[in-house]
Amino acid sequence: MIHLKTTWHHIRRSPYQAFAAILIMLLTFFVVSVFAFVIVGSSKVISYFETKPQVTVFFKDEAKQENIDALKEDLESGGQVSSTKFVSKDEALAIYREQNKNDPLLLELVTADILPASLEVSAHKVEDLAPISEKLKESNYVQEVIYQKDVVSTLTSWTGALRKIGVGLIILLSLVSVFIIGTIIGIKISQKRDEIEIMRLIGATYWYIRWPFIFEGIFYSVAGALLGWIVASGVFWYASPFLAAFLRGIPVFPVSPVYLLILLGGELLLAICLGAFSSFLAVLRYLK
Amino acid sequence: MIKLDNVSKLYGTGSGLTDVTFTIEKGEFVFIIGPTGSGKTTLFRLIIRDSLPTKGSITVGDWDVVKLPHQKLPNLRKKVGVIFQDLKLLSDRTIFENTVLPLEVRGVNALEAKKQVELVLEQVGIAAHRDKFPIQLSGGELQRAAIARALVLSPEILLADEPTGNLDPKTGKDILKLLSDINAKGTTILMATHNLEVVDHMHKRVIALEKGKLVRDEKKGKYDSS
């Protein structure tokens, strides 16, 4: 308790240094939060695409149900297909109507006759999509085959790159933060050399003198982490409607508050470690 | 209580102390006299192990000060209160906060510490100034504040380095009276001074240093050798 009182005393006596230390920590944890959002969001996007049908086959109007069933059975017996889903002309119309329910003109123009029946096919492996697609194109009843090629693998490689950039940036900013907090604590120790000398002479132990400086580093770090998280969450909350519109149909939103609280918990833990580590380095360096 | 045996302290610039030997018993009041640079402050620094002797041994109570493990130093400094020549009061803390510092360092609970500080501030006569900062006090009041801080842990030994040095004669006498009262209650006092009047007036033991050497040790001495 007495150490916390002394820590608060130190902070109040030099508000500008405290401000600088908190600001650099805010920047670090803002970047940590943003990359956490990006990584979790992109994982959700990837898993969405992974669960979507990867090949869609549109049938000619003359294709009969038994032709389609035969093709379906043939596909499923090959072992490359994980699932199939048949969408009849009427179902296609129902989907079309749902998607365009706000546009009566579009609804009037389209009937079940002009919409083709289709089969949505998912493969076990991305590389099997091309042979499945080729096989389907050979059928006389197939009008068109659309497959997403390597959407998932492109997204995965993008996410991987983003993750690497994020981790690199976070490590760099953490190092900068450690050095800045360490330097600020070092300056504080130098400023208080007389006070420390007096404390020592009246019988203070080394740790009695050290704790307030270590708590000071932790305080800057935790305050910066909290503010960084608040700013990042605020920006995220503000940008959510635009992002939701951009990612229409992909269930990224709403983000659970539990996730945000877990992120805050993790960041506070990291902040305590960073703050303690940097001030401990300063204490070792300047308080021998 | 305090025993120095052939203690020498060499500095790069010359000798601090050379082969000093003496013993001080519990409850004594001893003047350490000598001109500036004679080694008075060095002697005090060695007793609280703010510095280590080049050779010789120092005993305070049961402790061998030279061999005392680092973690026991706070215990030694609790036993030996020091009134520093430059007072060493923290300018950004009030008199109360300065005085309570040794108790906080020892982990005494706040309520008990407050009681003890109020008692000691009353004893040294500056209770009315408890919430003032050092810059707001006179020289004599600052000296009393330094005494209060040295006394608050009830030390067995009090080292006073030139406590009347910068004071007018009247205030100097008041401080001396205060130290005599503290000594009468059983605290051993070593007072470094070059104030002739004070030493001659008190008729106490006098240890004289000159260029780092002990040149005189008299039971009821005077400033100048008779």
Interface residues (C-beta under 8 A of the other chain):
Chain A: I2 R13 D194 E195 E197 I198 M199 L201 I202 G203 A204 T205 Y208
Chain B: I48 D50 Q71 L73 P74 N75 L76 R77 K78 V82 F84 K88 L90 D92 L101 P102 E104 V105 R106 G107 R149 L153
